[in-house]
């Protein structure tokens, strides 16, 4: 399956079907090559999330967790903290 939009992990494979997330703007999603064009394959859009406000892509709680993780070195390589911390 060729697509200009890379899938996000995890990719779930069950009974010969793939399930994964994509993050894209509407123009990216609608551009040629963004979705499989092989007529032998079908796909189903399970959900669509839309926002005009790029500053509100995360909830306040999600932003709080990501900020704390960043502040405690969770994204450093090698990691400076454990998930529990």
VEXZA-744284 format. One line per field, with one value per residue (C-alpha): x, y, z; chain; residue number from 0; residue in three letters. Coordinates in steps of 0.2 Angstrom, whole numbers, plus 5000, padded with zeros to 4 digits. Layout:
N
x	X/...
y	Y/...
z	Z/...
cadena	A/...
num	NUM/...
residuo	ala/...
end
This chain:
85
x	5000/5008/5003/5011/5005/5015/5005/5007/5011/5005/4999/4986/4985/4971/4962/4971/4966/4977/4971/4982/4981/4986/4988/4987/4979/4964/4974/4987/4973/4964/4980/4984/4993/4988/4977/4979/4973/4974/4956/4959/4961/4947/4949/4936/4938/4934/4935/4939/4945/4945/4951/4954/4963/4981/4984/4970/4976/4979/4967/4974/4977/4987/4997/5001/5007/5018/5025/5029/5037/5048/5053/5059/5069/5057/5061/5080/5091/5095/5080/5084/5068/5056/5038/5033/5043
y	5000/5016/5033/5050/5051/5040/5030/5032/5018/5006/4998/4985/4970/4958/4946/4953/4971/4986/4999/5015/5033/5047/5066/5078/5094/5093/5098/5085/5071/5076/5078/5064/5050/5053/5038/5021/5022/5004/4999/4981/4988/4997/5008/5015/5031/5027/5044/5062/5075/5093/5109/5126/5131/5124/5129/5118/5101/5094/5095/5105/5088/5081/5097/5096/5078/5082/5097/5087/5073/5085/5094/5078/5072/5059/5063/5064/5051/5042/5045/5054/5047/5032/5033/5031/5046
z	5000/4995/5002/5004/5022/5034/5047/5066/5077/5083/5067/5072/5060/5062/5050/5036/5040/5045/5058/5061/5064/5052/5056/5042/5037/5026/5010/5014/5016/5000/4989/4976/4983/5001/5002/4993/4975/4971/4966/4973/4991/5001/5016/5029/5038/5056/5063/5059/5071/5065/5073/5067/5082/5082/5100/5106/5099/5116/5132/5147/5155/5140/5139/5158/5157/5141/5150/5165/5155/5145/5161/5169/5154/5148/5130/5132/5124/5135/5146/5162/5171/5171/5166/5185/5189
cadena	A/A/A/A/A/A/A/A/A/A/A/A/A/A/A/A/A/A/A/A/A/A/A/A/A/A/A/A/A/A/A/A/A/A/A/A/A/A/A/A/A/A/A/A/A/A/A/A/A/A/A/A/A/A/A/A/A/A/A/A/A/A/A/A/A/A/A/A/A/A/A/A/A/A/A/A/A/A/A/A/A/A/A/A/A
num	0/1/2/3/4/5/6/7/8/9/10/11/12/13/14/15/16/17/18/19/20/21/22/23/24/25/26/27/28/29/30/31/32/33/34/35/36/37/38/39/40/41/42/43/44/45/46/47/48/49/50/51/52/53/54/55/56/57/58/59/60/61/62/63/64/65/66/67/68/69/70/71/72/73/74/75/76/77/78/79/80/81/82/83/84
residuo	unk/unk/unk/unk/unk/unk/unk/unk/unk/unk/unk/unk/unk/unk/unk/unk/unk/unk/unk/unk/unk/unk/unk/unk/unk/unk/unk/unk/unk/unk/unk/unk/unk/unk/unk/unk/unk/unk/unk/unk/unk/unk/unk/unk/unk/unk/unk/unk/unk/unk/unk/unk/unk/unk/unk/unk/unk/unk/unk/unk/unk/unk/unk/unk/unk/unk/unk/unk/unk/unk/unk/unk/unk/unk/unk/unk/unk/unk/unk/unk/unk/unk/unk/unk/unk
end
